[in-house]
Amino acid sequence: MKRIIIITALVCVSFLYSCVNKETRIKIDKIDSLLTQIDSLSLQLEQVKIDSLQLVYSVVKSNIEFFQNNSFELPDDKNFMRDFGSYGLVGKNLKRLLGSYSKMNTDVEYSKTQLINLRHDIKKELIISSDTINRYIIDEAAAVNDIKVNLLPKIQLLNKQLPLYHRTHNSVENFKNKLEN
C-alpha cells in the first residue's frame, strides 16, 4: 500500500513538473517569436541608407535656406512646381525622421534587451509566477507592436526620400542656378 501511494505521488509530481515545463516552453516560444520580430525591425533599420540621407538632407536644407533668404517668382511650369513642392517635402520629412532615427534604434535595442532578460529570468526560474510572466509577455508584446506600428511607416518613408530627391533635385538646382546668375 505504501508503495502505491509513493508511486502515485511520484506520477502526480512528474505530471505537474511536465506541465510546468510545457507551460514554460510555450512562454519561451512567445518570447522567441517577439525577438524574431525585433530582429526583423532591426535589420530593416540597418538597411536604411542613413549616411546618404543625411547628406541629402544637408544639400536640401542648404537649398531651402537659399530660397527662404531670396525673393523670386516661381515659374508657371506645372512640372517644376510639382518638383519644387516635392523637394520641400523631402527636406521636411528628412528633418523629422533623421532626428528620430537614433530613438528608433534605441527603442528596438531596449525591447530586445528586455525580451532577452525576460527569457533568461524564466529559464533560470527567477520569475516563477505564471501571472507575472504572462503580464511581462503581454507588456513586451504591446511594446513590440507599438514599435512595429510606429517604426515601419517611418522606415518606409525614409526609404522613399532618396528616389524623390533624385527625381526633383536637378530641376530645383537648375532654378537655383538661374536665380544666382
N, C-alpha and C positions, 0 to 999 in steps of 0.2 A: 504494500500500500504506500509506504514511504517513497518507494521508487517511482510509482506512478505520479505522485504529487511532484516530485523533483523533475521528472521528465516533462510533465505538463507545464510546470513553471519555466523550465528552460525553453520549451516551444513558444510559450507566450512572450518571454523576453526576446527570443530570436525574432519572432514575428514583429514585435514593436520596434526592435532595432532595425529590421529591414525596411519597415515603413518610414522611419525617420531618415534612413539613408536615401530612400527613394524620393521623399519629400525634399531633402537637401539637394539631391541631384537635379530635380526639377527647378529649384530656385537658382542653382548654379547655371543651369541651361538658359534660364531667363536673363541672367546677368551676362552670360556669354553672347546672347543674341543682341543685347543692348551695346556691348562692347564692339560687336561687328558693325553695328550701325554707326557708332562713334568713329571707328576706323575708316569707314567709308566717307564720312564727312571730313575727316582729317585729310584723307587722300584728295578729296575734291578741293580743299583749301590749298593743298600743296601744288595742285595743278594750275592755280591762278597765277598768271604771269605778273606778279606784283611789281617787280622791278620795271618792267615795260610800262605798266600802268602808272607808276609814279613818275616816270619820265614823261609820258604823255600828259599827265596832269600838270607838270611844270610848264610844258610848252603851251597848253591850253590856257592855263592861268595867266601866263605872260601875255598872250594874245588878247584875252578878255580884258585884262588891265589896260592894254593899249586902247581898245575900243571904248572903254569907260572913260578914259582920260582925253579922248579926242572927239571933237564933234564931226559928224559926217552924215551924209544922206545915203540911205540904203538903196541899191538899185532895184528896179521894178521886176527883176528876173525871179520868177517863182522858184526855180530850182535853187538859185543861190539863197533865197530866203529860207527854204527848207533846210539847206545845208547849214546856214548861219544859226538857225534855231537848234538844230541837232548838235552843232558844235558847242553851243552854250550848255546844252543838256549833258553832254559828255563831261564838261567842267563841273557842273553841279553834282552829277552822280559820283564822279571820282572823288570830289572833295568830301562828300558824305561817307562814301563807302571805304575809302582808304583810311579815314580816321577810325573806323570801326573794325578794320581788318585784324589788328592785333588783339582786340577784345574778342573777336570771333575765335581766334586761335586759343586764347586763354580759356574761353568757355568750353571749348572742345577738350582741351587738355585737363581742365579741372574735372569735368564729367568723367573722363577716362580714369583719372586717379581715384575718384570716388568709387567707381564701379570695381576697379581692381582691389581697392581696400575692402569693399563690402564682400567680394568673393573670398578674399583671404580670411576675413573675420568669420565667415560662415564655415569655411572648410576647417579652420582651426577651432571651431566651436566657441569663439569668443562672444558671438551673439547666438543664443540658442532659442530665444522666444520666437515662435512662429509668427506671432502678431507683429513683433518688432521687425523681423526680417521682411515680412510682407509690406509693412509700411515703408521701409527703406527702398525696397524694389519698386513700389508704386511711385515714390518720390523721384527716384532716379529715372524711371521710365518717363515720367512727366518732364523732367529736365531734358532728357534726350529728345523728346518730342518737341519741346519748345525750341531747342537748338535747331532741329530739322526745319520746323515751320519758319523760323526767323532767318536761318542761315542760307538755306537753299535758294530762296529768291535773290538774296544779296549776291551769292556766288554767280548765279545765272546772269544777273545784271552787270556785275563786274566783267564777266566774260564777253558781254556784248559791247563793251565800251571800245575795245581796240578796233574791231571792224568798223564801227560807226565813226571813230576818229579818222581812220584811213580813208573812208569814203568822203568825208567832209573837209579834211584838213587842206588839201590843195586849193580848193575853191576859196576858203576863208583866207588862207595865206596869200593868194593872189590879190584878193581885195585889199588886204592889209598893205601889201607892197604898193598898190596903186595909191592908197592914201598917203603913204610915206613919201612918195615922189611927187 
